[in-house]
Amino acid sequence: MSAIIEDGAVPGASREAARADTVPAKRRTGWRIRIRRDRSLLIMTVPAVVLLLVFTYVPMLGVITSFQSYDIYQGFLHSPWVGIANFTNLFGDTLFWHSFANTLVISAVQLVLYFPIPIVLAVLLNSVMNGKVRSFVQSVVYLPHFFSWVLVVTIFQEMLGGAGAVNMVLRRHGLGTWNVMTDPATFKYLVTAQAVWKEAGWGIIVFLAALAAIDQALYEAAAADGANRWRRLWHITLPGMRGVIVLMLVLRLGNALTVGFEQMLVQRQAVGRDAAEVLDTFTYYYGVVNNHFSYGAAAGLFKGVLSLVLVLAANKLAHAFGEDGLFRK
Amino acid sequence: MTTLTARPGPPATRRRPRDERPAWEEKPTAAGQAAKGVTILVVLAVVLVPLYAIVLTSFSTQASINIAGGLVLVPHGLTVEAYHQIFTNQLVLHSLLVSTGVTVVGTAVSMVVTVLCSYGLSRPGSYGHRTILMTLVVTMFFSGGIVPTFLLVSTLGGYGQYWSLILPSAVSVFNILVMRAFFASTTPELIDAARMDGAGEWRILWRVVLPTSRAVTAVIALFYAVGYWNSFFNALLYLPDNGKWPMQMVIYTYTLQANSLPGSGVTNTGVYAGHQQIAALSLQMAVVSLTLLPIVVVYPFVQRHFTKGMLLGAIKG
């Protein structure tokens, strides 16, 4: 993990040296003196650290509620302890396992159908010669990233819903209608289409950067050796993007249990619980809406721990591929 | 996220000369060009047509909405009636104010906290910066979850209060990492010169580092602003009273769930009220359009910084 902190962005050792000149023998300086010297810098970090301690670390301690039977009037400190009862109930709950299965299925569909699209779009856009066209297309495809899920689902509803624009056209031409917004059978593809509409354009940004960093001399040399454009794509472009592709894949796998919480939440009513219940919505409905706080907290803790394991595993996988992944070994 | 990986900067490569086809590259085939053109047009249409239809519907007369039977794709009659209704509808008008207020205050709070923390952690060799950074990074990989956070904010008295939309999500560790990477790459000579002149860290941040980091500051501010403007789940959790709702909650409740909007003249959304429901469509689309508007207006000014602000920080990291 130390790599994150070590070289975050310090370009080379020259800056370290520059600092050391002004502060001689800093390694041997006592901590009191160093705190005194850096007090302004430390004070600057206080607001962020306090906010994170209160709103992120305290809730981390709050996972103890999942071993209690939380009572809103008795709070964290005085609620009765129940051991692992919440977890045994949870693991015997078919609705919970159903939401877990939904999460995995939707995640898998998105991995297969969503993941390649930004890569293809980036290669396509990179091959457009006209700079104005290129930046116009970029501006347009980035835009939906900034819309909320409520808006995106509303837009889909108005276009593809039962009374939406597409069904109106179908109906007018005497073709059958299909309300895809309320069809549980195809819901996983619908949410993937929504994710593509909202995020695929934004997703190309990292791949475009990878493409821009490929040395053009490689292409020229390959062309001189008689490689046509498809061979250049295969032997230069794709290997050039490999690092970023692996990194994105690792991130995706690490986040496999998070599948658009707000996206599911706003559609759960229309399409039904069977299709739209994922781990996060299960936690929200059982924990907050139905006031089974400890039960919801148990489901949340299950997801949190499993996600952490997934991130670490995905990172191992990246190392196996010979890439840096999220953090170095 | 890519910030997390430390990579050596790319070697001095020859970038592609923009807008010019190199002499060694073969001429594109006509079929290839056509396929590329069609793909790009389809991609553009998929994004732009729904936006066009929504904005057009918000400006359409009842008659043209009836003709279309829903979203208007071909303009027949235009009117600003829907917008007139919005500005006389207390609920919608108030939600507009709430969203604007939360966005302005929230972005200000987040930016102050983020800029200070990013700079505080960006000086190499400063005391404790590794420990603090670790403390921040851990929160990217593990969190207590929805229920403990909800219980905590409720215990602190945030239920029904506007600050519950701001403080719990005021700090984005990802944004701090991006900004810190940028600050750390500020020319050290400039900073050392300022220090020689007797400037303290606060002055250096304000006078030297911030003015040279406009791109990243603009991009991060946009990210925060969009986050607050789109804030939905926190409002659903903490604001039960529709008199306090932001725009996203209004759209969710009255457009997506098709509840009737108080004061819209539509009282029944049952099967037989089909026409009345359509009557509200231009109003609904006007609310949606207003929610899209600030994003579309601010976006072009910040968009040109995306590559510079994000990628220099994120990829080279």
Interface residues (C-beta under 8 A of the other chain):
Chain A: M1 S2 A3 I4 I5 E6 D7 G8 A9 V10 P11 S14 R15 E16 A18 R19 A20 T22 V23 K26 W31 R34 I35 R37 D38 S40 L41 L42 I43 M44 T45 P47 A48 V49 L51 L52 V54 F55 T56 Y57 V58 P59 M60 L61 G62 V63 T65 Y70 I72 G75 F76 L121 L124 L125 S127 V128 M129 N130 G131 V133 V137 S139 V140 V141 Y142 L143 P144 F146 F147 S148 W149 V150 L151 V153 T154 I155 Q157 E158 M159 A163 G164 A165 M168 R171 R172 W197 G201 I205 V206 L208 A209 A210 A212 A213 I214 D215 Q216 A217 Y219 E220 A223 A224 N228 R229 V244 L247 L251 F261 E262 L265 V266 Q269 A270 D280 T283 Y284 G287 V288 F293 G296 A297 G300 L301 K303 G304 S307 L308 V311 D324 G325 L326 F327 R328
Chain B: M1 T2 T3 L4 T5 A6 R7 G9 P10 P11 T13 R14 R15 R16 R18 D19 E20 R21 P22 W24 E25 E26 K36 T39 I40 V43 L44 V46 V47 L48 P50 L51 A53 I54 T57 A68 G69 G70 L71 L73 V112 V113 T114 L116 C117 Y119 G120 L121 S122 R123 P124 G125 S126 Y127 G128 H129 R130 I132 L133 M134 T135 L136 V137 T139 F141 F142 S143 G144 G145 I146 V147 P148 T149 F150 L151 L152 V153 T155 L167 P168 S169 A170 V171 V173 I176 L177 R180 A181 F182 A184 S185 P188 D192 R195 G200 E201 W202 L205 V226 W229 N230 F232 F233 L236 L237 Q248 I251 Y252 T255 L256 Q257 M285 V288 T291 L292 I295 V296 Y299 P300 Q303 F306 T307 M310 L311 G313 A314 I315 K316 G317
